[in-house]
Amino acid sequence: MEKPRFRIIEHTADIGLVAYGSSLAEAFASAAYGLFSIIAELDNVREKEARTVDIREDGAEALLFEWLNQLIYIFNVESLLFRRFEITEFNRRRLRASCRGEKYDPARHRLKTDVKAATYHLLEVAEKKNRVQVIFDI
């Protein structure tokens, strides 16, 4: 059985997730997939459009925070639902990724939760375990 990419964690008025990978970069990609699975049902999302996201930060926690918030921003501004995340460059200070998906179409896509932002509350990057945790403000 394939190891799950992420699991949802309950948190009072918010929602969070713990994401896993065979590398820390894969855990960041799993967190992004988890984020979009909270926002919408991803089964009908096609990989028609690509966006490159390039983030530079000082440390893995800041990188995770900015990565997820940049994806939320792109969804809010361009209505792009992403379902595939290929991280092409990754270290403690930089993340570059190609994100694939398509524009939200109310006739084909079902939105589930309005995610406002990733927060620093309980944010965790476990580098040796290739695991990340984040709580989202909804």
VENBEL-V768248 format. One record per pair of residues at least 12 apart in sequence whose ideal C-beta (glycine too) atoms are under 10 Angstrom apart, sorted by the first residue. I is the first residue (numbers start at 0). J is the second residue. Records with the same first field share a line. If there is no record, write none. Layout:
BEGIN
I=J  J
END
This chain:
BEGIN
2=19  20  21  29
3=17  18  19  29  33
4=16  18  19  20  25  26  28  29  30  31  32  33  36
5=17  18  19  20  26  29  30  31  32  33  34  36  37  130  131  132  133
6=18  19  33  132
7=33  36  37
8=121  132  133  134
10=118  120  121  134  135  137
11=134
12=136  137
13=114  115  116  118  120  121  134  135  136  137
14=33  34  37  112  114  133  134  135  136  137
15=33  37  117  118  120  121  122  132  133  134  135  137
16=29  30  32  33  34  36  37  67  131  132  133  134  135
17=29  30  33  123  125  130  131  132  133
18=30  31  32  33  34  63  129  130  131  132  133
19=33  125  128  129  130  131
20=86  128  129  130  131
21=129
22=86  89  126  129
23=59  62  63  86  89  90  91  124  125  126  127  128  129  130  131
24=84  85  86  87  88  89  90  94  96  129
25=84  86  89  129
26=63  86  124  125  126  128  129  130  131  132
27=59  62  63  66  67  84  86  89  94  96  124  129  131
28=66  83  84  85  86  89  94  96  98
29=84  129  130  131
30=63  66  67  70  84  117  124  130  131  132  133
31=52  63  66  67  69  70  81  82  83  84  86  96  98
32=81  82  83  84
33=67  131  133  135
34=66  67  68  70  71  74  81  84  112  114  117  133  135
35=70  71  74  79  80  81  82  83  84  98  100  114
36=82  111  112
37=111  112  113  114  135  137
38=70  71  74  80  81  103  108  110  111  112  113  114  135  137
39=74  80  81  82  100  103  108  109  110  111  112  114
40=80  107  108  109  110  111
41=80  81  82  83  100  108  109  111
42=82  107  108  109
43=80  82  101  104  106  107  108  109
44=79  80  81  82  83  99  100  101  102  103  104  107  108
45=80  82  99  100  101  104  107
46=81  82  83  98  99  100  101
47=79  99  100  101  102
48=77  79  80  81  98  99  100  101  102
49=79  81  83  85  97  98  99  100
50=69  70  73  77  79  81  96  97  98  99  100
51=87  95  96  97  98
52=65  66  69  70  72  73  81  84  86  94  95  96  97  98
53=69  87  88  93  94  95  96
54=66  68  69  92  93  94  95  96
55=92  93  94  95
56=91  92  93  94
57=91  92
58=91  92  124
59=89  90  91  92  94  122  123  124  125  126  131
60=91  119  122  123  124  131  133
61=91  92  119  122  124
62=89  90  91  92  93  94  124  131
63=94  117  119  122  123  124  131  132  133
64=116  117  118  119  122  124  133
65=94  117
66=84  86  89  94  96  117  131  133
67=114  116  117  118  122  131  133  135
68=114  115  116  117  118  135
69=94  96  98  117
70=84  96  98  114  117
71=114  115  116  117  135  136
72=116
73=98  100
74=100  103  110  114
75=113  114  115  116
77=102  103
78=101  102  103  104  105  108
79=98  99  100  101  102  103
80=100  101  102  103  104  108  110
81=96  97  98  99  100  101
82=98  99  100  101
83=96  97  98  99  100
84=96  97  98  99  100
85=97  98  99
86=98
91=124  126
112=135  137
113=135  136  137
114=135  136  137
115=135  136  137
116=134  135  136  137
117=133  134  135  136
118=133  134  135  136
119=133  134
120=133  134  135  136
121=133  134
122=134
END
